[in-house]
Amino acid sequence: MGQQQLLLLVLSTVIVGLATVAGIQAFGENQQQATQDALIQRATSIGSDIAAAAQQPSQLGGINLGDSEDSDGKSAVASAIGLSGASGISASGAGNNAVCKISLTTRQK
């Protein structure tokens, strides 16, 4: 093989290697963004479920914080939106290490 052919072979190997590394990094960044998007979507869905349950009468499955046994009403909210007894909140597409935490806050009137 000539010197020019060897140079082209080495150059093309380097270019393919750099493109592979760039592709792997882009995949990792897109995976992180997809995980964040899945968690945001799940949290938004839970928030809209809570808002709908808060507007519904307690006789029809809405939230009634006055009759809850716990002091902050977490179990009443969880049971009203169908999350009672769950060990965690799953978000499809977020992966195994993703965590979706919910905290209750009260509005100042």
Secondary structure, DSSP 4 states (H G I P E B T S, - for coil): --HHHHHHHHHHHHHHHHHHHHHHHHHHHHHHHHHHHHHHHHHHHHHHHHHHHHHS-GGGT---GGG-SSSS-HHHHHHHTT-TT-SS---TTS-SS------------
